[in-house]
Every structure is written in C-alpha cells, then in structure tokens.
Amino acid sequence: MNIQASRFGSESGPSDQPPQGGGNPLGVQAGQPGEGDGPSIVQHYLRIAQRWRWLILGSIAACVALGLVATLLMTPQYTATATIEISREGSQVTNFEGVEREVSISDQEFYQTQYGLLRARTLAERVAGQLGLIDNPEFFASYGVEGGDDPAFALDNGRYTAQGRQDRQRIAGEILLANISVAPARLSRLVDISFTGPDPAFAARVSNSWAENFIQSNLERKVQATSYGREQLQAQLADYKERLDESQRQLVTYASSEEIINLPAQPGADGRTQERSIVADDLAALNAALTEATADRIQAEARARQAGGGSSSTESLSNPAINNLREKRADLAGQYELLMVRFEPGYPQARALQSQIDELDRAIAREEARVSGSLQGDYRAALEREQTLQARVNRLKADYLDLRRRSIQYNIYQQEVDTNRALYDGLLQRFKEIGVAGGVGVNNVSIIDPADVPQAPSSPNLLMNVLLSLIVGAGIGAALAFLLEQIDEAITDPTEVRRKLGLPLLGTIPTVAEGRPDEALLDRKSSLVDAYLAAFTNLGFTTEHGVPRSFAVTSTRPAEGKSTSSLALATTLARAGKSVILVDGDMRSPSVHQLGGVDHDRGLSNFLAGDDEIETMTFPMTHLGFTAMSAGPIPPNAAELLTGNRLDLLMRRLLEMYDHVVIDSPPVMGLADAPLIATHVEGVLYVVESHNIRAGLVKNAIGRLNSANIRIFGALLTKFEAKKSAYGYSYGYEYGYSYGKEDEGKSGKAKA
C-alpha cells in the first residue's frame, strides 16, 4: 500500500473539467488475456467443450446406452461368402492367334458390367426360384414380409396360391438383393459374393446358388448371342452369295460381248491370282523377238561393213580357203624372189612362177568377193526380219491399246466380283467359327471358394457399435454445445469483454461467499481485495495523471456488483493514502448508507434540492478509511434533480475537499440518471456481471453512454467463477486469486 501511495501521491492534480469523448488509452491488464492475446481456434473449441462438458458427456452416455440396448436386442446375422473369378474372356480354342488376351485399361468397362450383372434383379429372382423361396411362407416371415390383404400372399391349405407367384418372385428377389453384397478384390479378378441372414446354412446356400446361377446365366447369354449371330450371318451369307453370282454373270457377259479373252496366271507376290490377256502375251513375245532381230541386224550390218574393206575384213582373215590360197601365194612369191636374185624377170621359170602368183591372186579376189556377198545377204535378211517384226509389234500395240480401252469397264466388273468374293469368304469363315465356338461352350467365370456355413455371427458387433455410439454421441453433444454456445450471449470469460463489448478489461472480480462486502474488504488477503487491487492498478493507466479524480461506477441493470465495486475502489484508494468520498448517486435504490449503519435522511438529493450543508450529508466509513455521502431522501423524480447545475457545483466542492470522488451511479438501462451523472465526472467504470447478462443488452447500454459522448475507462467483470469458464483455468484466474492461500493454510497447520 505504501508503494502505491507514494506512486499516486506524486501525480498531477485534477482537471477542473472532465475530459469528453470515448477514447481510452488503457492497455490490457497484465496477466489477463487481451484482444491480441485471445485464444486460438483450438483453445476456443476446447473452452466450449469444457463449458458444456456435462452436456457432451450426457449425450455420449445416452448414445452408448442406446447402442448397447440396440445391440442386445438385435437378431444375430450370419454372413456367408463365395469367391468367384471373372476372366476377361474364356479360352478361345478356335482362335489360332493366341489363347490368352492381354488386359488393358478398357477392360474396366467389362468388369464393371459383370459387377452390375451380379447385382441384377433377374439373377436374384432366378436364385429365389431355384431355392424354392417364392412359395416358402417361412422365408417371407423371417424377413418381416406380412401378406396382409395382398392377394399374392393369400394362403390356401398352408400354401400360397399360384396367381401371385410373379409378385412373390419380385419381392423375394428384392429381399435377396437387399442382403447380398458384391465386393471385387482390388487389383485382381476375384469377386466375393456375400449374403447376410439370420440362418447361417441358408446364407451359405444363397451365396453358392448366386455364384452358380451367375455362371449358368453367363453361359446362356453366350449361347443366345451365338445363335442370334449365326442367324444374322446366315442371312448375310445368302445375300452376299446372290451379289457374287450376279457380279460374275455381269463380268462374263461383258467379256463375251467385247471379245476379251484372258488367260489364268500364277499367283503374285501378294498371293492374289490375276488374269492376263492373249494380246498382252503376244505383244510381249513379239517384242522379245523384235529385240533379238534388231540385235542380229546390227551384228550382220557390222560384219557387212567390215567385209567391204577387202582382205582386211574379219571374215576374210578367218576364211580357211582364202588362207590356204594366201599361204600358196606366199610360197610362190618366195621362190620368185630367189630367182630374181640370179635371174631377170623374163627368165622362163620366173615367168611361170609369176603366172601362178597372178592366178592365186585372182582366186583370192574371187573368194573374198564371195565372202563379202554372203555377209551382205545375211545383213539384208536380218534387216528384213527386223522390219517384219517391227510391223507386227506396231499392229499388236494398237490392238493392246484398244483392249485396254475395252477392259476399263471389265476391270470395274472384275473388282466388284473380287470384293463380293472377299466379303462372302469372310462371312463364311466367321459363320464356321461361330458354329465351332458355340459347340465348345467355354465359360469365363469359375468358382474359386464355395461358401461355407458361418460358425459365428457377423453382426451385431458389440465393440464396433459401442465405438460408433461414442462417435455419434460425441458428435451430437458437440453439435448441441456449439449451438448453445452460439445462442448463449452471456459473458463467461474475460476475453469476451473486449471481443463482444469493445471495452478494455480493467479487472476480473471473483464471486465471494455470502456476507457483507465491507466485511470481505477488511480481509486484505482475500481474493476480492486482490482482484480490486488489480483493477485499481489498471485504473491508474487510464489518464495521464493516474487514477481519475472523479469517476462513476455504473452497470447495465441492478445487482451486477456496481455498489460493491464502488465501495471496493474507494477502500483501495483510501488504503493508498488518498482522501476519498463515496457518493451514493442511486437516488432510486440507495445502498451505501446501509454499509455505514446510518439512514439516508440527508444526502445527495438534499444538496441537489438546494441545501449547501455538505458536512451534514456525509458520514465516515471508519473501518474502511473513507467518507461517504448517502443518496438522501428518495425524490419523486431523480432525473429532474440531476439536470440542474447543482451536481456540477457539488463535484467542484468535493474535489476541493477530497483527492478522489467515487459515485455509485444508477444502472444505465431504462433510466436517464447514469448518463446525467457521467457528464460531471472524468469518466465511467462499467461493471458487467459474468455468466448472467446478455452481451447484446450490455452493448445497448454502452451505446447510450457513447451517444452522450461519455468516456468509459473500461469494464469490470464481476461475480466471475473460474470453474464455469475454461479460460479461467487456462489464463490463471483461479490460481491468481488463490495464490498463497493454500500455502498459508499449510504453514499455519505446520506451526500448530
């Protein structure tokens, strides 16, 4: 206290005029949550859960109880499972390209179709018919189907009549479909077919029958598709056979009329056999002969030209007769040259030799002429043959061009014949394959594991139901808690003062046990004194000169703790060494005089009515250390007294006599007193009762003060119970107000 007294004793003096405006420089109280230090979203939901924990726990308990009761009352259900394998296609024993087919992404469409067929209504009705469920009253009774007035379930000697069999079959199929499940195994071709029912043996029979009937229906669909395909192909074969015959007749007729004669040829590189015409063959043969004749003519011409050179020609040099003659001439010439060495040309023997040589020269010339004539004859024969062949080739070319012109339409008819033949052959081959495949009957669905009779029920699962009940109960409880939290406008936590009201929090005042507030203030170690001391400390930061010289304490409605707060703040100021007067400004419901043990015959109302004897209107609060002024006699209309200038005169005189003036103001809502009083003080300290007043009502009251341009220093949150607020524990309110009490009690016991 001495520290606080020295601190506030050095502060500047009061201002004659109270400041106007709603501004507030106050920071948030140290150690308490402020606007910027509010809880995170997780803490916010934890606070809601802790506040409504009993509601959430009750919801969980109720749901768990309901879950237990429902589980115990449920009829045990048994699940039997049969596993089948669905291949993309059956083994194609007639397909020579391969037996197995590679799986691709597009096969998903096939498998989804198969899963849909496993859940088909027709399959369910087929199973119901095979198991005899359509005419079984016990089956319908076990699944809660009561016939009533339905003629389909009319009994005749304990049996159903035949008239409603179709309706019963439909209903039986719906019952089976409602209890069957098809579960494909991931990344495999296996499918589990499970049936759930109250009878384990019946569940196994249904699962196995479902798998068997699916296989049979699959085979029947293939047979039906094969039969339909054969009929369609047979009709198409007849149609294409007629087209082929017609096109062939048209081709033969045109070839006869145009005299187009083609011969069969060997198959080509593409395996196709093409016809060839006689003209083409003749032209090819004559063209080859012409080429050969031309070569012969060129060769004969070359030999004839060489023969024109005389003895230098190749033919002359290679002729044996000419060569013999030349050899004889050479011998005679040699002999002649020897004679000339010794004799003259006129020598008889020399003339005889010269005569023989001349005869041989004439023989050689005759022989060379004969050879040259033979070569010229060969050349002329070759040339004539070449010219003859050339003429025939030219005629055949004209004939071939004419044939090509006439073969255009022929080729069109021929292509039509080829096309019709190819279509007919393809359909015929397909027709044969369908016939063979239909006879083989290979199925692509097989049973891997038949269903066994289950030994233990699959439901109800007690642990799972309890866990589900816990989750549902927690969800319902959380939803209710969140809904109530949104509906509840009560201010339960200190952090909500700034967030909901826009006011800084000066202090959080805990609720106290029953008794007079002045008696609680006498215990300086009580939590109430500690709380108001913290509020008093924060109040010192609201103005530049410290604690306001004059301020009013008001609230939204009565009984929120404003009178106790006024008394406590006046007591705290007095203990800080200040001279303080507490004025009871509530002239409608006065209460300060009761704490002083006096009556209110003289007080504020007397001064406002014109009486200037202030000393007779005050009384000392000796046990708390300050002076108080009662409200005085209750006037007929307190607001009229407050509208004059007497209250302003009173405030000036009191501030001359005391360091601080604290006014216990009336509530704001419904009255004009509080705004009138607040205009004559520096500001207002607003009291908000926690857990018991709606924030909207408080905001309306604060709005009235703001509209009158009244300065509000901050708010006091009174009657706070930390146990009702999760933030009370999180931010240490409970710990702060009880700090040292427990240790002191333990210490006292130890000393005792």
Salt bridges, closest charged atoms under 4 A:
GLU35 OE1 - ARG498 NH1 3.60
GLU85 OE2 - ARG189 NH2 3.39
ASP107 OD1 - ARG88 NE 2.67
ASP107 OD1 - ARG101 NH1 3.42
GLU125 OE2 - ARG121 NH1 2.98
ASP135 OD2 - ARG165 NH1 2.56
ASP135 OD1 - ARG168 NH2 2.81
GLU174 OE2 - ARG170 NH1 3.40
GLU220 OE2 - ARG126 NH2 3.04
ASP239 OD2 - ARG243 NH2 3.30
ASP245 OD2 - LYS241 NZ 2.91
GLU246 OE1 - ARG249 NH2 2.91
ASP281 OD2 - ARG276 NE 2.66
ASP296 OD2 - ARG385 NH1 3.77
GLU301 OE1 - ARG297 NH1 3.04
GLU301 OE2 - ARG305 NH2 2.61
GLU359 OE1 - ARG362 NH2 2.48
ASP361 OD1 - ARG329 NE 2.13
GLU367 OE2 - ARG370 NH2 2.02
GLU368 OE2 - ARG326 NH2 2.27
GLU386 OE1 - ARG297 NE 2.50
ASP402 OD1 - ARG405 NH2 2.37
ASP402 OD2 - ARG406 NE 2.87
ASP418 OD2 - ARG272 NH2 3.68
ASP418 OD1 - ARG421 NH1 3.67
GLU433 OE1 - ARG430 NH1 3.55
GLU485 OE2 - ARG47 NH2 2.50
GLU485 OE1 - ARG51 NH1 3.10
ASP488 OD2 - ARG51 NH2 2.11
GLU489 OE1 - ARG694 NH1 3.84
ASP493 OD2 - ARG47 NH1 3.04
GLU496 OE2 - ARG47 NH2 3.90
GLU496 OE2 - ARG499 NH2 3.51
GLU496 OE1 - LYS500 NZ 3.57
ASP518 OD2 - ARG516 NH2 2.89
ASP518 OD2 - HIS623 NE2 3.31
GLU519 OE2 - ARG516 NE 3.93
ASP530 OD2 - LYS741 NZ 3.46
ASP586 OD2 - LYS562 NZ 3.68
ASP611 OD2 - ARG602 NH2 2.31
ASP612 OD1 - ARG646 NH2 2.47
ASP648 OD2 - ARG652 NH1 2.36
ASP648 OD1 - HIS680 ND1 3.85
ASP664 OD1 - LYS562 NZ 3.23
ASP673 OD2 - ARG588 NE 2.75
GLU682 OE1 - HIS545 NE2 3.06
GLU689 OE1 - ARG557 NH2 3.84
GLU689 OE2 - LYS719 NZ 3.57
GLU721 OE2 - LYS724 NZ 3.54
GLU742 OE2 - LYS746 NZ 3.45
GLU744 OE2 - LYS525 NZ 3.63
